[in-house]
Amino acid sequence: MDKPANGKGTTCYKVVLTGGPCGGKTTGQARLCTFFENMGWKVFRVPETASVLLSGGIKFSDLSEEEAVKFQENLLKTMIQIENTFFELGKSCNRNCLIICDRGAMDASAFITKEKWEHIMKDNHWNNVELRDNRYNQIIHMVSAAKGAEEFYSIEDHSCRSEGVELARELDSNAAASWVGHPYFDVIDNSTDFEGKIRRMIGSVCHKIGIDTGDRLLKNARKLKFLVKGPLPSDSVFPPFQDFEVIHNYLQSNSPNQVRLRKRGQKGHYSYIHTVRRQNQPGGQIIEVKTQITHRDYINLLTQKDNSHFTIYKKRRCFIYNNQYFQLDIYQEPTHPRCRGLILLETYSTLNEVNLKETLPTFLKIEKEVTGNPGYSMFNLSLREDWKTSKKFCFYTPGPQDIPTHDAGHEITNSQGGGLPNGLDCKKVLKMNGHTDVKGKECNGKA
């Protein structure tokens, strides 16, 4: 995420509104704009480049395959230039600024083959990590009414829309797949009425930025973690996915705070995140501050590596299933024996327990939910010491009720302090992930 763009400490936050036909994108943009303007923010709205060009008389059906590919390439060049104009204005703005992009760079990839997209990337010296992961702070996919709200699907009020329901569903899936892999990707489905859908969309932006909306918007989104039994099924069983190489290193810090670095990327292109986890905050909160850094900063900070922790290597697979965005972390060698074969599935959801179970991937062998279980905390998993004797074992991790948010440049997770899951006291013996007799020396900094 971008750091404050100038010395005045203001925020410039860039969000992409994308989705399938008749998903509520136009209404959502207007409502999001009004909401933030009412809070005193400056809001810029980047127009949809495709609509601008198509309104000039271009029809896809009239284009040859070669012309269609060239059109997408020129569309992308035009989009990037238009966006950059607004991004520069946002950086120089003397107050907090929200930039709403009506679709973004990766949407163009939904209309051509993967091979042709890669060819465009190569010819223009672009890569997916820069265009997808580093360019925007957040991606919001508004699911088409053709998926779950068919009675409301209409093409009457859109001059550039002519899709039937089946085609709309296909276009929606393709648009969503093009953004799979972005670290902050929210899918807003049709599980509520339209007003609820818009509120969830606005709420997701507010939560990511770190704005307290009181009771005006829904706030029951929570992070969930599940233990998956291997081996995994073949790649062909998965829906469209993106795989990433992820490397975590913990840095030296004053207890009970935690500091870590994350390197994440594909095909030799990476993004870098510096995270500070501050415990014992007022009200028993745990706050995480995440900042995107440069490769040079990453290399310099690695010199502060905490040698009491192993480096964590993962393959992270991102995919959408049942309109729910999932991240599958597959731990890789070299690693501590406790992590060998470990596979964890994570998602954010507002669904209740019963409905959530219906959305979980049926092609995975999910053993149990481990949300909040310190035995599956990455900090603890990376410890070199045996948990039975370690004084660094962290007993509290955020529970399922926690709502993760991040501001423009930072991610803030507000968590209520407390003991172990299920009411266990931090000083009592706990059996976790194959270890027993773990006696707590410290819990949230308290003996």
C-alpha positions in Angstrom: 0.0 0.0 0.0 1.2 3.5 -0.6 2.6 5.5 2.2 1.3 9.1 2.7 2.0 10.8 -0.6 3.4 14.0 0.8 4.8 15.6 3.9 1.3 16.6 5.1 0.5 13.0 6.2 -2.5 12.6 3.9 -3.7 9.4 2.4 -4.0 8.5 -1.3 -6.0 5.3 -1.6 -6.6 3.7 -5.0 -9.4 1.2 -5.4 -10.7 -0.7 -8.5 -14.4 -1.3 -8.9 -14.8 -4.2 -11.3 -17.3 -7.0 -11.8 -19.7 -8.6 -14.2 -22.6 -7.1 -16.1 -25.4 -5.6 -13.9 -23.4 -6.1 -10.8 -24.0 -2.6 -9.3 -20.7 -1.1 -10.2 -22.1 2.2 -11.4 -24.4 2.7 -8.4 -21.6 1.5 -6.1 -19.2 4.1 -7.5 -21.7 6.9 -6.9 -22.5 5.8 -3.4 -18.9 5.3 -2.5 -18.0 8.7 -3.8 -20.8 10.4 -1.8 -19.8 8.5 1.4 -16.2 9.6 1.3 -17.0 13.2 0.1 -19.3 13.5 3.1 -16.3 12.7 5.3 -14.3 15.5 3.8 -12.2 13.3 1.4 -11.3 14.4 -2.1 -12.7 11.8 -4.5 -11.5 11.2 -8.1 -13.4 8.9 -10.4 -11.3 7.4 -13.2 -13.7 6.7 -16.2 -14.0 3.2 -17.7 -11.6 3.3 -20.6 -13.4 0.6 -22.5 -16.7 2.5 -22.4 -15.0 5.6 -23.7 -13.6 3.7 -26.7 -16.6 1.6 -27.4 -18.9 4.6 -27.4 -16.9 5.9 -30.3 -18.3 3.2 -32.6 -16.0 0.2 -32.0 -17.7 -3.2 -31.9 -15.8 -6.3 -30.9 -17.9 -8.4 -33.3 -16.4 -6.3 -36.2 -12.8 -6.9 -35.2 -10.5 -9.6 -36.4 -8.6 -11.6 -33.8 -5.5 -9.6 -34.5 -7.4 -6.3 -34.3 -9.0 -7.4 -31.0 -5.7 -8.1 -29.4 -4.2 -4.8 -30.7 -7.3 -3.0 -29.4 -6.8 -4.5 -25.9 -3.2 -3.4 -25.9 -4.0 0.2 -26.9 -6.9 0.2 -24.4 -4.5 -0.8 -21.7 -2.0 1.9 -22.7 -4.8 4.5 -22.7 -6.1 3.3 -19.3 -2.7 3.4 -17.7 -2.1 7.0 -18.9 -5.5 8.2 -17.7 -5.0 6.5 -14.3 -1.6 8.0 -14.0 -3.1 11.5 -14.5 -5.4 10.9 -11.6 -2.8 9.2 -9.4 -0.5 12.2 -9.8 -3.3 14.5 -8.7 -4.0 12.3 -5.8 -0.4 12.4 -4.6 -0.3 16.2 -4.6 -3.7 16.6 -2.9 -3.5 18.4 0.4 -6.3 16.2 2.0 -7.1 12.6 2.1 -7.9 11.3 -1.4 -9.8 8.3 -2.7 -9.3 7.4 -6.3 -12.0 5.1 -7.7 -11.0 3.3 -10.9 -13.9 2.0 -13.0 -12.2 -1.3 -13.9 -8.4 -1.6 -13.9 -5.5 -2.9 -15.8 -6.1 -6.6 -15.4 -9.6 -6.4 -16.7 -8.2 -6.3 -20.2 -6.8 -9.8 -19.7 -10.3 -11.3 -19.4 -11.0 -10.7 -23.1 -8.0 -12.4 -24.7 -6.1 -15.6 -24.3 -3.4 -16.1 -21.7 -0.7 -16.5 -24.5 -1.7 -13.2 -26.1 -1.8 -11.4 -22.8 1.7 -12.6 -22.0 2.8 -11.4 -25.4 1.4 -7.9 -24.7 3.2 -7.9 -21.3 6.5 -8.8 -22.9 6.2 -6.3 -25.7 5.6 -3.4 -23.3 7.9 -4.6 -20.5 5.0 -5.0 -18.1 4.3 -7.8 -15.6 1.3 -9.0 -13.7 2.8 -8.3 -10.3 3.2 -4.6 -11.1 -0.1 -4.2 -12.9 -2.2 -6.2 -10.5 -0.6 -6.3 -7.1 1.4 -3.1 -6.8 -0.6 -0.6 -8.8 -3.8 -0.5 -6.7 -4.5 -0.7 -3.0 -7.7 -2.8 -3.2 -9.8 -4.6 -5.8 -13.6 -5.0 -5.4 -15.5 -7.4 -7.6 -19.2 -6.7 -7.8 -20.8 -10.1 -8.8 -23.2 -9.9 -11.7 -26.9 -10.1 -10.9 -26.8 -13.0 -13.4 -25.3 -15.0 -10.5 -27.8 -15.3 -7.7 -30.1 -12.4 -8.5 -31.3 -13.3 -12.0 -34.7 -11.6 -11.6 -32.9 -8.3 -11.3 -30.6 -8.8 -14.3 -31.2 -6.2 -17.0 -29.4 -4.6 -20.0 -31.9 -1.8 -20.6 -30.1 1.1 -19.0 -26.6 0.5 -20.4 -25.8 1.6 -24.0 -22.7 -0.7 -24.2 -24.3 -3.8 -22.7 -26.0 -6.6 -24.7 -25.2 -9.8 -22.8 -27.7 -12.5 -22.0 -27.7 -14.2 -18.6 -25.3 -17.1 -19.5 -22.8 -14.8 -21.2 -23.0 -12.4 -18.2 -22.1 -15.2 -15.9 -19.1 -16.2 -18.1 -17.9 -12.6 -18.3 -18.3 -12.2 -14.5 -16.2 -15.3 -13.9 -13.5 -14.1 -16.3 -13.3 -10.7 -14.8 -13.0 -12.1 -11.3 -10.3 -14.6 -12.4 -8.2 -11.8 -13.9 -7.7 -10.3 -10.4 -7.1 -13.5 -8.5 -3.8 -13.0 -6.6 -4.2 -9.4 -5.6 -3.4 -9.3 -1.8 -6.6 -7.3 -1.0 -9.3 -8.6 -3.3 -12.9 -8.5 -2.1 -15.8 -10.3 -3.8 -19.2 -8.7 -3.1 -21.8 -11.3 -4.0 -25.7 -11.2 -4.1 -26.3 -12.9 -0.8 -28.2 -9.9 0.5 -30.5 -7.4 -1.1 -29.0 -4.7 -3.3 -28.8 -2.1 -0.5 -27.0 -4.6 1.6 -24.6 -5.3 -1.3 -23.7 -1.6 -1.6 -23.2 -1.3 2.1 -20.9 -4.3 2.1 -18.9 -2.8 -0.7 -18.5 0.6 1.1 -17.8 -1.2 4.3 -15.0 -3.3 2.8 -13.2 -0.1 1.6 -13.7 1.6 5.0 -12.4 -1.4 6.9 -9.3 -1.7 4.7 -8.5 2.0 5.1 -9.2 1.8 8.9 -12.2 4.1 9.1 -14.6 3.5 12.0 -18.1 3.6 10.5 -19.9 3.0 13.7 -23.1 1.1 13.1 -23.7 2.6 9.7 -22.3 -0.4 7.8 -22.0 -4.1 8.3 -18.9 -5.0 10.3 -19.0 -8.7 10.8 -16.4 -9.8 8.3 -13.8 -12.0 9.9 -10.7 -13.9 9.0 -11.0 -17.7 9.1 -8.3 -20.4 8.9 -8.7 -24.1 8.2 -6.3 -27.0 8.3 -6.2 -29.0 5.1 -5.1 -32.6 4.8 -2.8 -33.5 2.0 -2.0 -34.5 -0.6 -3.8 -31.8 -2.7 -5.8 -32.9 -5.7 -4.4 -32.2 -9.2 -4.3 -28.7 -10.5 -7.1 -29.5 -13.0 -9.5 -29.9 -10.1 -9.0 -26.3 -8.9 -10.9 -23.4 -10.4 -8.7 -20.8 -12.1 -5.9 -19.9 -9.7 -2.7 -17.9 -9.3 0.3 -19.4 -7.5 2.8 -17.2 -5.7 6.2 -17.7 -4.1 6.0 -16.3 -0.5 8.9 -15.8 1.9 8.5 -14.6 5.5 11.3 -13.5 7.8 10.8 -12.3 11.4 13.0 -9.4 12.4 14.5 -8.5 15.8 12.0 -6.7 18.0 11.1 -5.8 21.6 8.8 -8.4 23.1 5.9 -8.7 22.9 5.8 -6.9 19.6 6.5 -8.8 16.3 8.1 -7.5 13.1 8.3 -9.4 9.9 9.0 -9.0 6.2 7.1 -10.6 3.3 8.4 -11.2 -0.2 5.6 -12.3 -2.6 5.7 -12.7 -6.3 5.6 -14.6 -9.6 8.1 -15.3 -12.4 10.8 -13.2 -10.8 8.7 -10.1 -10.0 8.0 -9.4 -6.4 6.2 -7.1 -3.9 7.6 -6.5 -0.4 5.6 -5.8 2.8 7.0 -4.7 6.2 4.6 -5.6 9.1 4.8 -4.5 12.7 2.4 -6.3 15.1 1.9 -4.2 18.2 0.5 -6.0 21.2 -0.7 -4.7 24.6 -2.4 -1.7 23.0 -5.2 0.3 24.8 -8.3 -1.8 25.4 -6.3 -5.0 24.9 -6.0 -4.5 21.2 -3.5 -6.0 18.8 -2.6 -3.7 16.0 -0.8 -4.7 12.8 0.8 -1.9 10.6 1.7 -3.0 7.1 3.7 -0.9 4.8 4.8 -1.6 1.2 8.5 -1.2 0.8 11.1 -1.2 -2.0 13.4 -4.1 -2.9 16.3 -2.0 -1.5 14.5 -1.5 1.8 13.8 -5.2 1.9 17.4 -6.1 1.5 18.5 -3.6 4.2 15.9 -4.7 6.7 16.9 -8.4 6.2 20.1 -7.6 8.1 17.9 -7.4 11.2 16.6 -10.9 10.8 15.8 -12.7 14.1 17.8 -15.9 14.1 15.5 -17.5 16.7 13.0 -18.0 13.8 13.3 -20.1 10.6 12.6 -18.4 7.3 9.1 -19.5 6.2 8.7 -20.6 2.6 5.2 -21.0 1.1 3.5 -21.6 -2.1 0.3 -19.5 -1.9 -2.5 -20.5 -4.2 -5.3 -17.9 -4.7 -8.7 -18.8 -6.2 -12.4 -18.0 -6.1 -14.9 -20.8 -5.3 -18.7 -20.2 -4.7 -18.1 -16.4 -5.0 -15.7 -16.7 -2.0 -12.0 -15.7 -2.3 -9.5 -18.2 -0.8 -5.8 -18.4 -0.1 -4.2 -21.8 0.2 -0.8 -21.7 2.0 1.4 -24.7 1.3 4.5 -24.8 3.5 7.7 -25.6 1.7 11.2 -26.9 2.6 13.5 -26.0 4.2 11.3 -25.7 7.4 10.9 -26.9 10.9 9.6 -30.5 11.1 6.4 -29.2 12.6 5.6 -27.4 9.3 6.3 -30.3 7.0 3.2 -31.1 4.9 1.3 -28.3 6.6 -1.5 -26.8 4.4 -3.7 -23.9 5.6 -6.7 -22.4 3.9 -7.7 -18.8 4.7 -10.7 -16.6 3.7 -12.6 -13.6 4.9 -16.3 -14.0 5.3 -19.5 -12.4 6.7 -21.4 -15.7 6.4 -22.6 -17.6 9.4 -21.1 -21.0 10.2 -23.7 -23.1 8.4 -23.6 -21.0 5.2 -19.9 -20.8 5.2 -19.5 -24.6 5.3 -21.5 -24.7 2.1 -19.1 -22.4 0.3 -15.9 -24.2 1.4 -14.0 -26.0 -1.5 -15.4 -29.5 -1.7 -12.3 -30.7 -3.6 -10.1 -30.1 -0.5 -10.0 -32.4 2.6 -10.6 -29.8 5.3 -9.9 -31.4 8.7 -10.9 -28.6 11.0 -11.1 -24.9 11.6 -8.0 -23.5 13.4 -8.9 -19.8 13.6 -7.2 -18.3 16.6 -5.3 -21.5 17.5 -1.8 -20.5 18.5 -0.5 -23.8 17.3 -1.1 -22.6 13.7 0.3 -19.1 14.2 3.1 -18.4 11.7 5.1 -16.7 14.5 5.0 -19.9 16.6 5.5 -22.2 13.6 8.7 -20.5 12.6 10.3 -20.7 16.1 13.6 -22.7 16.1 13.1 -23.7 19.8 10.9 -26.5 21.0 7.6 -25.1 22.1 7.8 -27.0 25.4 10.8 -25.0 26.4 10.5 -21.8 24.4 10.0 -18.5 26.2 9.0 -16.8 23.0 5.9 -18.9 22.3 2.9 -16.5 21.7 -0.2 -17.8 23.2 -2.7 -15.3 21.8 -3.7 -15.0 18.2 -6.7 -13.1 16.8 -10.0 -15.0 17.0 -12.7 -15.4 14.4 -14.5 -12.2 15.5 -11.6 -10.0 14.5 -12.0 -7.6 11.7 -8.8 -6.9 9.6 -8.4 -3.4 8.2 -5.6 -1.4 6.7 -5.2 2.2 5.8 -3.4 3.5 2.7 0.0 2.2 3.5 -0.9 0.2 6.5 -3.0 -2.7 7.6 -4.5 -2.5 11.1 -6.0 -5.5 12.7 -8.0 -4.7 15.8 -8.3 -7.6 18.1 -9.6 -7.9 21.6 -7.1 -9.3 24.1 -7.7 -12.4 26.0 -6.5 -15.9 26.7 -6.5 -19.0 24.5 -9.3 -20.2 22.4 -12.2 -22.0 24.2 -11.4 -20.0 27.4 -8.2 -21.9 28.2 -5.8 -20.0 30.5 -2.4 -19.1 29.1 -0.6 -20.7 32.0 -2.2 -24.1 31.5 -1.0 -27.0 29.5 -2.1 -26.9 25.9 -1.7 -29.6 23.2 -1.1 -28.0 19.9 0.1 -29.3 16.5 1.8 -32.4 17.9 3.3 -30.7 21.0 2.2 -31.2 24.6 3.1 -29.7 27.9 3.5 -26.2 26.6 3.6 -24.0 29.7 2.8 -20.3 29.2 5.4 -17.8 30.3 3.8 -14.8 28.8 0.4 -14.0 27.3 0.0 -10.6 25.6 3.0 -9.5 27.6 1.5 -10.6 31.0 2.8 -13.4 33.1 
